[in-house]
């Protein structure tokens, strides 16, 4: 980057950090207002809530990782991007309204609605932490790499300092602003990301005289893969079972993305069913536009820069979005180019900040509300809010330390693990818990614990962990599971364990729990009776 662009980016980053922290301070709820902290008073309009949902859903790993897959693997990357939009559509049509009707503050509230008990809430909290912590590490570690790329430094100490400073800022967002504060940051992020992305995509298309066919042909030439770049199968060409591997990956993204707690927590902020439907319409539209933008920019990076240069910069292609944005200007080095590229990097910076803040908030809410607030003694609202803010610190600090430790490793297995856990444990638990009358507490615990354990164990045997040049341990080979993701086995396992645990439950307790569900079924599925907040 030019010196002017680096200086402008640093100024923009500082301004954004100051502005977002100020927004969170202004959104601080009263010390005893749990609704304000956990749901933002339900004060966001459907449009703003929908933009916040889209902001939570589009993480930095999605922007950088998916953009890289499109740039390096072509057709398969586009399918991955479309799967992210399909995941949010699934959430919209299947889970959004029942989640809003059943939940109050957390996913633990949703499942405990029909199965009261501390064991359920503790299991849900453990599954929430397990699913979000790996993705949190990816985002935090990526913060150091982004600043290094933009500002042009490579010292390990400076990268570590960036991770610590940004992590501290993200903890502050979650602890101070709560749901409303993080929502405002997500809205600012998604508007900036989509606005800058549309401009860059337009510049890419202009380079090819607005001819999409010419863009694809140039991308095919720049990929070095020939016609295979625009055909299915390049991503899994070395897999023993390429078709099954692709199905596994798409199932994992679709089900996992829809069930991750930092996305589902936004369902509890709508005042009624109509508002959540309108919110999800805005969210799906925003994510669909993002998929279109990142597809054009990803192909543009391959066409204008070439896959060899992208791989040289980052073997996983995580800088493809930035490289494509910079290449879209061609030989133009004007102030306009500097301004637009600075906007792109600022949008990515905002994406990192907002994504981790949302994940920390989801974990802190679950820990405070599901574990501490439902213990032997129920705390006062003021004490519960103090516990929630302390929980944000208790989760954020270890996440920062772990991110520093893993920053020099390939973090793709961690991001994949989060989606596998969401798809294998949380998705089956939500589907059964919201729609199956006979589902029991034993079945729920089997789903959450068995799905989490199964996905984690299977992940250790994939080629993302060992046995390939791009794996976390490239110099070792202990691969024993012949797929890139665990979904092909762990998703059926999660559903099977839930069914088996329900079947083996004590008949008397199972009948009591069935009657309890029937008593609230109308309010969960149709919102017939809305529990007061």
N, C-alpha and C positions, 0 to 999 in steps of 0.2 A: 504494500500500500504506500501511497505517497505520504510525505510528511504532513501535508495539509489535511489529508483524510484521517491520519492517525490522531492529529491534534483535535480535529472536529469530533471524532468518535469519542475521545476521552472526555471532552466537554459535554457531549450529549449523554454519555453514560453517567457522569456526575449529576447532571441536571435531572435525568430520569430517576436515579436513586433518591435524590432529594425530594422530588415531586411525589413519588410513590410513598415514601415514608410519611410525607405530610398528609397525603390522602388517608393513610391508615390512622394517623393521629386524629384527624378530623372525624373519622368514623368510629372512634373508640366508644363502646356502649357504656352505660352506667355499670357500676361494679356489681350490682345485684340483678342485672337484666340478662338472664340466660337466653331469652329469645333473641335479644339483640346480638349476642355473641355467636350463638349457634346458627341462627337463620337470617340475621340481618333484618329482623322485624317483618320479613316478607315484604319489604318496601320496594324491591326492584320491580320495574315494569316487565312485562313478558319479553320485550325486545332486549332490555339490558340483562335480564336473567339468562336469556338465550345466548347472548354474546358471552356472558360469564361461563356458561356451560361449555360453549365451544372453546373458550380460552383454557379451561381446565383440561379439556379433551386433547387439544393440540399441544403437546409438550415439546420441549426442545429436542428430545430424542426422536419425536415424530418429524419435526422440521428437518433436522440434520440427517437423521438415519434414513428416513424414507426418501428424502431427496437424493441421498447417496446411492440407495438401491436402484432408483429410477435411472440415475446417470450411468451406473455401471452395468445394470442388468436389464434395462429396457422394459420390455413387456411385463416381466414378472414384478418389477417395481411398481408399474401402474396398477397391476392387480392388487398389490399390497396396499397402495394408496386408496383404491376403491373399497377395500375391505374395512378401512378405518371409517369411511363414510357409512358403509353398511352396518357397522357396529353401532354407531349412534342412531341409525334408523331403527335397528332392533330395539335399542333402549327406548326409543320414542314410542313405538307401537306396542311393545310387550310389557315393559317394566315401569316406565316413568309414572303413569298415573297410580298404579297400585303402590309403588314406593312412596309417593306423596301421601296417599291415603293412610298407609300403615305406619309410616315413620314420623318421628317427631324431630329428633336431632341427629341420630346416627343409624347405621345399619343394624346395630344391636337392638334399637327400638323396633325396627321393622320385624325382626325375627322373634323378639321377646313378646311381641304383641299377642301371639298365639301360644308361646311357650315360655311363660315367665320363669325366671330362675337365673341365678348368678352364673351358673356354669355356661349357659348359652351366651351371655354377654362377654364373659372372659374368652370363650372360644372365638367369637366374632372379632373381638379386639386383637387376639393373637393372629388371626387370619388377615386382618387389616394391616397390621404392622409387617407381617411377612410379605404381603403382596406389594406394599408401597416402598418399603425400605430399599430394595435393590434398585428400583427406578429412581429413587431420590439420590442415590449415590451416583448414578449415571449423569443426572442433571448437574449435581454439584461439581463433579470432576470435569464435566464439559465446560463449566464456567471459566476455569483456568485456561483451557485450550482455546476458547473463543477469544478471550482477552489477549492471549499470546499471539494469535493469528492477526488480530486487528491492530494491535499496538506494536507488533514486531519484536517482542522479546521472547527469550527461550529459557531463562534461568528457572531452575526448579524451585528456588526459594520464592521467586515472584509468583509463580503459579500457585504454590501453597498459600501464600498471602492472599491471593485473589479468592481462593476457595474459602478460606476462613472469614474474610471480610464479607463476601457475598452471602455465605451461610448465616452469619450473624444478622445481616440485613433481612434475610428471609424469615428467620425466627422472629424478628421484631414485627414483621408484617402479620404473621399468624397470631402472635401473642397480643398485639395491640388492637389491630383492626378487626379480628375475628372474620366472620363470614362476609360482612358488608365491605370491610376494608380490602380483603383479598378479591372480592368480586369487582371492585372498582379497578384494581390493578389488572385483572383478567380482561376487562372491557377495554382498557387502554392498550393492552397488549394485542388483542385480536384486531382492533381497528388499525393499529400501526402495522401489524404483520400483514393483514390483507391489503391495506392501502399500498404499502411499499411493494408487496408481491405482485399486485395487478400492474403497477407501473413497470416493474422489471419484466414481467411476462409479455407486456405489450412491446417493450424494447427488443426482446428476443424475437418476437414474431416480425417486427419491423425489419430486423436484419435479414429476414428471409422473404421480404416483400409480402408478408401476411399469408404465405403459402405453407400450410401445415405439412403438406406432403414433402416440400423441400426441406423443412426442418427435420422430419423423420429420416429422410434420405441422408442428410448430413450427419445426423446422430448415428445412423448405422455405419457410416464410413469412419466416424471418429471413435466408435466403440472398439474397433479391432476384432469384433466377434462376427462380422458379416451379417447375413440374413437372420441368424439365430437371435440377434439382438431384439428383433421385433416379433419374435415367436415365443411361445410358452416353453419353459423348461430350462432356460439358461442358468437360473439361480440354483437349481437342484440337479444339474447335469452330472455331477460326480456322486450323487446319492444312489445307493443300491435300489431304492424304490422312489424314483423322482415324482411320480404322480401322487402317491400316498404322502410323500413329504410335503408337497405343495398343499394338499388338502389339510394336512395337519397344521401347517402354518396359518392358513386362512381361517380355519376354525378357531385357532388360538387367538388371533387378532380380533375376530368378530365377537366371540363370547367374552374374552378377557377384557377388551376395551369397554364393553358395555357394563361390566360388573365391578370395575375398580372403584374403591370407596371415595376417592377424591372427585370422581365424576358423579356418582350416585348421591353424594351429600347435597348437591345443588337441587335435587328433586324436592327436598324438604322446605325450600324457601318460597315456593309458590303458595298463594293464598287459597286457590281452588283448582279443580281439575281443568277448567277451561284455560286458566293461566299457564299451567304446566304444559298443556298441549301447544299453546301458542309459543311458549318459551322453546320447546323442543323443535318447533318448525323453524324458528330463527337459528337455533343451533345447527340443525341439519343443513340448512341453506348455507350457513357460514363455512361449515366444514367441507361441503361439496365445492364451494368456490375455492377453498384452500387446496383441495385435491387437484382442481384444474390448474391452479397457479403453479403448484409444485411440480406437476407433470411437465408443463411447458418449460419451466426454469431448469428442471433436471435434464430434459432432452437438449435444452439449449447449452447446458454446460458440456455435455458430451460432444455436441456439434461444433462448438466454438473453441473449446479447450482440449478435448480429447480425453479418453479414459486413462491413458498412460500418465498424463499430467495430473489428473485427479488422484490416481492411486499413489503417485509420487508424493503428493501433498498429504494424503491420508489414505492408508490401505482400505479402510472401510468406506471411504467416500463421504465422510461427514462434512467436509468443507465444500462439497459440490455446489450447494445452494449459494454460498458466498462466491465461489469461482464463477458460477454461471451469471450471477448478478453483476460481477465486475466485468465479465467479458461482453455482456449485453451492450455496453457502451462503445465497443470497438476501439478506435483510435482516439475517441473523444476524451480529453482530460480536463474539461471545463469545470467551472465551479458547480454547474448543475449535476455533473457526474459525481462529484465529491459529495454533494448534498444528498442525492438519492441513495448512493451506496452507504453513506453514514446512517440514513434512515433504516436501511435494511439491517445493518449490524445492530442498531439500537433496538429494532424489533426483536432480533434474536436475543439480545441482552434482556429485554423485558420478558421474553418467553422463558428464559432460564429463571429469572426472579419469580415470576408468577407461578410457574409450574411447581417449583419446590415449596413455595409458600402454601399453595393449595394442599399439597401432600402432607406437609407438616401439620396443617390445620386439621385435616381429616384424621390423622393419627392421634393428635392431641385431644380432639373431641371424643374419639372412641375411648382413649385411655381414661380421661377424666369422667366422662358420663357413664360409660358402660362398666368400668372397673371400680373407680373410687366412689362415684356417686351412688352406686347400688351395692355398697358393702353392708356391713352390719349396722352402721349408723349412717343415716341420710344427711349429708351436709346441707347447710343453708345455701341459697342461691349465690350469695357473695363468696362463700368458701368454695363452691363448685367452680365459679369463674376463676378464682385464684388457682385452683388445681388445674384447670384447663390451660392457663398461661404457663404454669410451672411445667405442665406436661409437654408444651411446645418446646421449652428449653431442654427438658429431659430427652426428648426425641431428636431435636436438632443438633445438639452438641455431639453425641455419638455418631450421627450421620456425617457431620463435618470431619471428624477424626477418621472415620472409615473411608470417606471420599479421598482424603489426603493419602491414605495408604494404598488405594487401588488406582490412583489417577494415571499411573504409567502402564496399566494393563489394558487389554481389550475388554471393554465393558459391555459388549453386545450380549453375552450370556446373562448378565444381570437384568438388562431391559427385557430380554425374552422370558426370563424366569418370572418377572412380575406379571406379564400377560398370561403365562401358563398357570400361575397360581390363581389369577382372577377367573380364568376359564374353567379350571379343574375343581376349585373349592367354592368360590363365591358365587359363580353363575349357577351351579346346580343347587346350592343352598337357597338362593333367591327364587329360582323357578319352582322348586318343591315347596318352599316356605310360603310363597304367595298363591300357589294354584292347586296344591295337592292336599285334599282334606285329611288323609290318613297319615300324613307326615308327622313324625314324632321327634321328641328331643334327642332320643338315641340316634335316630337317623340323621338329624342335623349335625350332631357331634361327629358322627362317622364321616359325613360329607366333608365338613370343614377340616378335621384333623387328617383323615385319610387322603383327601384330595391334595392338601398341602404337602404332606409327607411324600405321597406318590410322585407328584410333579417335581419335587426337589431331588428325590433319589434318581429319577429318570434323567433329569437335566445333567447330572454328573457324567452320564454315559454318552452324551451327544457330541457331535463334532464341533460344537461351539466351545466346548470346554477343553478338548484335547484332540490331537490327531490330524490337525490341518494347520497350514501356515497362518491363517487368520484367527485361530482359536486363542483362548485365554492362556493355555499352556502349549505353545506350538512345538516345543521340544520333547513332549511326552505324548504317549498314545495309550490311553486307557478307555478308548471308545468301545462301548458295548451295546448302545441303543442306536439303531441304524436310521435315525431321523434327526432333523435339525431342531425341531421343537418337540415337546412331550405330548401335545394335544391329542394325537391319534390314539394314545393309550390312557393318558391321565384324565381326559374329559369323560370318557365312558366309565373310568374307574370311580370318579367322583359321583356320578349319577348312580352307578351300581352300588356303591357303599351306602348311599343315602337310602336306596330302596331296601337293601339287605338289613341295614340297621333298623329301619321301620318295621320290616317283617319280623325281626327277632325281638321287638320291644314287648314288654309286659302288656298283655291284652287289656287289663283294667286301666292302666295309665294311658295306653294308646286310645282307648275309647273316651277317656276324659279329655284328652288333648284334641280329639276329633270334634267333640261337642264344643270345646272352647273356640276352635277355628270356625265352626258353623255360626257361632254367636257373633263373630266379627267379620264373617265372609262378605256380607253386604257392604260394610264400610271399606274394606280393603279393595274389593274389585270394582265397586261402583260409587264409592264415596257417599253411601247412603247416610252415614252418621259420621261426622268428623270430630275426632277427639279434640278437646280443647287444649290450647297451649298455655 
